[in-house]
Amino acid sequence: MKNLFLVGTAVFVVCLLAGCGHNAVQYGDGVGFDAGINPENYTASFNLRYGKILSAVTRDNVEIEVTGKTDANGASGTEKSGSAAVSTDGTLKVKIGRQINGAAVDLVKAGADAGKVVEALSKTDSESVPASK
């Protein structure tokens, strides 16, 4: 059982370290609760929110467009009659363009023509890529 646990842990660590995290986008709408630690002074942080939240960690050549609208209708005064209506609406558009990886940069540093490298990377798997001479 101990060996199974060690193998499982090793597979998890390898997958975590070998994962590709080029673009991470998280969008939330509604009620949310976040708990964490503030790294500047090591204090606990708790956040209760209502609304839209967008967290984006992206590389180069990414366009993000967020539009939102919130309508809230409620009775004014101390006595509330009827129900309060709240509605939210919005869109999220993420456009990711060509992103060059480290292998392409190494090829250009080694003396390859940058235009040919980008052209070769733009080919699909079904297309044949001619060998350089």
C-alpha atoms as an extended CHARMM CRD file, in Angstrom:
* protein
*
       133  EXT
         1         1  MET       CA              0.0000000000        0.0000000000        0.0000000000  PROA      1               0.0000000000
         2         2  LYS       CA              2.8850000000        2.3230000000        0.7890000000  PROA      2               0.0000000000
         3         3  ASN       CA              4.4320000000        1.7050000000       -2.6520000000  PROA      3               0.0000000000
         4         4  LEU       CA              1.0920000000        2.4190000000       -4.3450000000  PROA      4               0.0000000000
         5         5  PHE       CA              0.8670000000        5.7230000000       -2.4820000000  PROA      5               0.0000000000
         6         6  LEU       CA              4.4300000000        6.6560000000       -3.4780000000  PROA      6               0.0000000000
         7         7  VAL       CA              3.7920000000        5.7970000000       -7.1450000000  PROA      7               0.0000000000
         8         8  GLY       CA              0.5630000000        7.8020000000       -7.1240000000  PROA      8               0.0000000000
         9         9  THR       CA              2.3180000000       10.7790000000       -5.5540000000  PROA      9               0.0000000000
        10        10  ALA       CA              5.1630000000       10.5640000000       -8.0740000000  PROA      10              0.0000000000
        11        11  VAL       CA              2.7240000000       10.4720000000      -11.0160000000  PROA      11              0.0000000000
        12        12  PHE       CA              0.8460000000       13.4680000000       -9.5940000000  PROA      12              0.0000000000
        13        13  VAL       CA              4.0630000000       15.4830000000       -9.1600000000  PROA      13              0.0000000000
        14        14  VAL       CA              5.2680000000       14.6340000000      -12.6800000000  PROA      14              0.0000000000
        15        15  CYS       CA              1.9250000000       15.6570000000      -14.1870000000  PROA      15              0.0000000000
        16        16  LEU       CA              1.9130000000       18.8720000000      -12.1790000000  PROA      16              0.0000000000
        17        17  LEU       CA              5.4530000000       19.8440000000      -13.1690000000  PROA      17              0.0000000000
        18        18  ALA       CA              5.1030000000       18.8190000000      -16.8240000000  PROA      18              0.0000000000
        19        19  GLY       CA              1.7710000000       20.5760000000      -17.3310000000  PROA      19              0.0000000000
        20        20  CYS       CA              1.4870000000       23.4050000000      -19.7950000000  PROA      20              0.0000000000
        21        21  GLY       CA              0.0580000000       26.5310000000      -18.1710000000  PROA      21              0.0000000000
        22        22  HSD       CA              0.2820000000       29.0470000000      -20.9850000000  PROA      22              0.0000000000
        23        23  ASN       CA             -3.1200000000       30.6690000000      -20.5010000000  PROA      23              0.0000000000
        24        24  ALA       CA             -5.4040000000       30.3700000000      -17.4970000000  PROA      24              0.0000000000
        25        25  VAL       CA             -8.7130000000       32.2520000000      -17.4730000000  PROA      25              0.0000000000
        26        26  GLN       CA            -11.2530000000       31.9790000000      -14.6540000000  PROA      26              0.0000000000
        27        27  TYR       CA            -14.6220000000       33.7470000000      -14.7850000000  PROA      27              0.0000000000
        28        28  GLY       CA            -17.2160000000       33.7600000000      -12.0280000000  PROA      28              0.0000000000
        29        29  ASP       CA            -20.6430000000       35.3210000000      -11.7390000000  PROA      29              0.0000000000
        30        30  GLY       CA            -22.7770000000       35.3500000000       -8.6020000000  PROA      30              0.0000000000
        31        31  VAL       CA            -21.9510000000       34.7470000000       -4.9690000000  PROA      31              0.0000000000
        32        32  GLY       CA            -18.4620000000       33.6040000000       -4.1750000000  PROA      32              0.0000000000
        33        33  PHE       CA            -16.2700000000       33.0270000000       -1.1440000000  PROA      33              0.0000000000
        34        34  ASP       CA            -12.4860000000       33.0720000000       -1.2890000000  PROA      34              0.0000000000
        35        35  ALA       CA            -10.0890000000       32.1950000000        1.5070000000  PROA      35              0.0000000000
        36        36  GLY       CA             -6.3460000000       32.5140000000        1.3440000000  PROA      36              0.0000000000
        37        37  ILE       CA             -3.1630000000       33.8540000000        2.8600000000  PROA      37              0.0000000000
        38        38  ASN       CA             -1.7680000000       37.3070000000        2.1500000000  PROA      38              0.0000000000
        39        39  PRO       CA              1.8980000000       36.6480000000        1.2610000000  PROA      39              0.0000000000
        40        40  GLU       CA              3.0720000000       40.1360000000        2.2030000000  PROA      40              0.0000000000
        41        41  ASN       CA              2.3460000000       39.8490000000        5.9220000000  PROA      41              0.0000000000
        42        42  TYR       CA              1.1830000000       36.2110000000        6.2360000000  PROA      42              0.0000000000
        43        43  THR       CA             -2.3320000000       37.0020000000        7.4330000000  PROA      43              0.0000000000
        44        44  ALA       CA             -5.4800000000       35.0890000000        6.5860000000  PROA      44              0.0000000000
        45        45  SER       CA             -7.7660000000       36.6900000000        4.0230000000  PROA      45              0.0000000000
        46        46  PHE       CA            -11.4680000000       36.0200000000        3.5530000000  PROA      46              0.0000000000
        47        47  ASN       CA            -13.5300000000       37.5750000000        0.7890000000  PROA      47              0.0000000000
        48        48  LEU       CA            -17.2880000000       37.3010000000        0.2730000000  PROA      48              0.0000000000
        49        49  ARG       CA            -18.3740000000       38.7840000000       -3.0450000000  PROA      49              0.0000000000
        50        50  TYR       CA            -21.4300000000       39.1090000000       -5.2030000000  PROA      50              0.0000000000
        51        51  GLY       CA            -20.9680000000       39.9550000000       -8.8600000000  PROA      51              0.0000000000
        52        52  LYS       CA            -18.6010000000       39.2170000000      -11.6820000000  PROA      52              0.0000000000
        53        53  ILE       CA            -14.9450000000       38.3980000000      -11.2370000000  PROA      53              0.0000000000
        54        54  LEU       CA            -12.3520000000       37.6840000000      -13.9160000000  PROA      54              0.0000000000
        55        55  SER       CA             -8.8720000000       36.3250000000      -13.2500000000  PROA      55              0.0000000000
        56        56  ALA       CA             -6.6050000000       35.9390000000      -16.2800000000  PROA      56              0.0000000000
        57        57  VAL       CA             -2.9730000000       34.8390000000      -16.4380000000  PROA      57              0.0000000000
        58        58  THR       CA             -1.9510000000       34.9470000000      -20.0890000000  PROA      58              0.0000000000
        59        59  ARG       CA              1.0690000000       35.0230000000      -22.3010000000  PROA      59              0.0000000000
        60        60  ASP       CA              1.6230000000       37.3460000000      -25.2410000000  PROA      60              0.0000000000
        61        61  ASN       CA             -0.8530000000       37.9420000000      -28.0760000000  PROA      61              0.0000000000
        62        62  VAL       CA             -4.1010000000       37.5240000000      -26.0770000000  PROA      62              0.0000000000
        63        63  GLU       CA             -7.1650000000       39.7600000000      -26.2570000000  PROA      63              0.0000000000
        64        64  ILE       CA             -9.8250000000       39.6410000000      -23.5210000000  PROA      64              0.0000000000
        65        65  GLU       CA            -13.1250000000       41.4970000000      -23.7170000000  PROA      65              0.0000000000
        66        66  VAL       CA            -15.6280000000       41.5280000000      -20.8570000000  PROA      66              0.0000000000
        67        67  THR       CA            -18.9930000000       43.2490000000      -21.0020000000  PROA      67              0.0000000000
        68        68  GLY       CA            -21.4370000000       43.2580000000      -18.1470000000  PROA      68              0.0000000000
        69        69  LYS       CA            -24.7250000000       44.7550000000      -17.1090000000  PROA      69              0.0000000000
        70        70  THR       CA            -26.4590000000       44.5650000000      -13.7470000000  PROA      70              0.0000000000
        71        71  ASP       CA            -29.9970000000       45.7350000000      -12.9990000000  PROA      71              0.0000000000
        72        72  ALA       CA            -31.2960000000       45.9550000000       -9.4470000000  PROA      72              0.0000000000
        73        73  ASN       CA            -34.8230000000       47.0410000000       -8.5740000000  PROA      73              0.0000000000
        74        74  GLY       CA            -35.8660000000       47.2780000000       -4.9670000000  PROA      74              0.0000000000
        75        75  ALA       CA            -38.3520000000       49.2050000000       -2.9070000000  PROA      75              0.0000000000
        76        76  SER       CA            -37.0120000000       52.3210000000       -1.1820000000  PROA      76              0.0000000000
        77        77  GLY       CA            -37.6610000000       53.3610000000        2.3650000000  PROA      77              0.0000000000
        78        78  THR       CA            -37.7490000000       51.4190000000        5.5920000000  PROA      78              0.0000000000
        79        79  GLU       CA            -40.6230000000       49.1440000000        4.6010000000  PROA      79              0.0000000000
        80        80  LYS       CA            -40.0130000000       46.8030000000        1.7160000000  PROA      80              0.0000000000
        81        81  SER       CA            -43.0330000000       45.6800000000       -0.2690000000  PROA      81              0.0000000000
        82        82  GLY       CA            -42.8260000000       43.0210000000       -2.9210000000  PROA      82              0.0000000000
        83        83  SER       CA            -39.6720000000       41.2460000000       -3.9520000000  PROA      83              0.0000000000
        84        84  ALA       CA            -36.4510000000       42.8560000000       -5.0390000000  PROA      84              0.0000000000
        85        85  ALA       CA            -35.3730000000       41.8250000000       -8.5540000000  PROA      85              0.0000000000
        86        86  VAL       CA            -31.7110000000       41.5780000000       -9.4830000000  PROA      86              0.0000000000
        87        87  SER       CA            -30.4790000000       40.4650000000      -12.8810000000  PROA      87              0.0000000000
        88        88  THR       CA            -27.0220000000       40.2300000000      -14.3840000000  PROA      88              0.0000000000
        89        89  ASP       CA            -25.9980000000       39.7540000000      -17.9700000000  PROA      89              0.0000000000
        90        90  GLY       CA            -22.6680000000       39.7980000000      -19.7250000000  PROA      90              0.0000000000
        91        91  THR       CA            -20.2430000000       38.2130000000      -22.1400000000  PROA      91              0.0000000000
        92        92  LEU       CA            -16.6440000000       37.0880000000      -22.0580000000  PROA      92              0.0000000000
        93        93  LYS       CA            -14.5710000000       36.8250000000      -25.2380000000  PROA      93              0.0000000000
        94        94  VAL       CA            -11.0130000000       35.4870000000      -25.2250000000  PROA      94              0.0000000000
        95        95  LYS       CA             -8.9760000000       35.5390000000      -28.4380000000  PROA      95              0.0000000000
        96        96  ILE       CA             -5.6180000000       33.7730000000      -28.3390000000  PROA      96              0.0000000000
        97        97  GLY       CA             -3.2840000000       34.3980000000      -31.2620000000  PROA      97              0.0000000000
        98        98  ARG       CA             -0.0500000000       32.6660000000      -32.2770000000  PROA      98              0.0000000000
        99        99  GLN       CA              2.1470000000       32.0570000000      -29.2470000000  PROA      99              0.0000000000
       100       100  ILE       CA              5.7560000000       31.1150000000      -29.8190000000  PROA      100             0.0000000000
       101       101  ASN       CA              7.2650000000       28.4900000000      -27.5250000000  PROA      101             0.0000000000
       102       102  GLY       CA             10.8200000000       28.1180000000      -26.2530000000  PROA      102             0.0000000000
       103       103  ALA       CA             11.7880000000       25.6140000000      -28.9550000000  PROA      103             0.0000000000
       104       104  ALA       CA             11.0320000000       28.1620000000      -31.6810000000  PROA      104             0.0000000000
       105       105  VAL       CA             13.0910000000       30.7990000000      -29.8890000000  PROA      105             0.0000000000
       106       106  ASP       CA             15.9980000000       28.3450000000      -29.6060000000  PROA      106             0.0000000000
       107       107  LEU       CA             15.7840000000       27.6160000000      -33.3430000000  PROA      107             0.0000000000
       108       108  VAL       CA             16.0030000000       31.3180000000      -34.2080000000  PROA      108             0.0000000000
       109       109  LYS       CA             18.9170000000       31.8130000000      -31.7740000000  PROA      109             0.0000000000
       110       110  ALA       CA             20.6840000000       28.8810000000      -33.4560000000  PROA      110             0.0000000000
       111       111  GLY       CA             20.4790000000       30.6830000000      -36.8080000000  PROA      111             0.0000000000
       112       112  ALA       CA             17.2250000000       29.4880000000      -38.3730000000  PROA      112             0.0000000000
       113       113  ASP       CA             15.1770000000       31.9220000000      -40.4370000000  PROA      113             0.0000000000
       114       114  ALA       CA             12.3840000000       33.2760000000      -38.2100000000  PROA      114             0.0000000000
       115       115  GLY       CA              9.8760000000       33.3770000000      -41.0770000000  PROA      115             0.0000000000
       116       116  LYS       CA             10.4760000000       29.7230000000      -41.9210000000  PROA      116             0.0000000000
       117       117  VAL       CA             10.1280000000       28.7060000000      -38.2650000000  PROA      117             0.0000000000
       118       118  VAL       CA              6.7530000000       30.4550000000      -37.9400000000  PROA      118             0.0000000000
       119       119  GLU       CA              5.6320000000       28.9740000000      -41.2760000000  PROA      119             0.0000000000
       120       120  ALA       CA              6.5920000000       25.4620000000      -40.1330000000  PROA      120             0.0000000000
       121       121  LEU       CA              4.7670000000       25.9350000000      -36.8130000000  PROA      121             0.0000000000
       122       122  SER       CA              1.6470000000       27.1360000000      -38.6500000000  PROA      122             0.0000000000
       123       123  LYS       CA              1.3130000000       23.8680000000      -40.5770000000  PROA      123             0.0000000000
       124       124  THR       CA             -1.2350000000       21.3430000000      -39.3480000000  PROA      124             0.0000000000
       125       125  ASP       CA             -0.3100000000       17.7550000000      -38.5740000000  PROA      125             0.0000000000
       126       126  SER       CA             -1.8150000000       16.5270000000      -41.8420000000  PROA      126             0.0000000000
       127       127  GLU       CA              0.3500000000       18.8410000000      -43.9530000000  PROA      127             0.0000000000
       128       128  SER       CA              3.8940000000       17.8630000000      -44.7560000000  PROA      128             0.0000000000
       129       129  VAL       CA              6.6500000000       20.1860000000      -43.6580000000  PROA      129             0.0000000000
       130       130  PRO       CA              9.6130000000       20.3010000000      -46.0870000000  PROA      130             0.0000000000
       131       131  ALA       CA             13.0180000000       19.6400000000      -44.5930000000  PROA      131             0.0000000000
       132       132  SER       CA             15.4790000000       22.5350000000      -44.5540000000  PROA      132             0.0000000000
       133       133  LYS       CA             18.5960000000       22.2230000000      -46.6820000000  PROA      133             0.0000000000
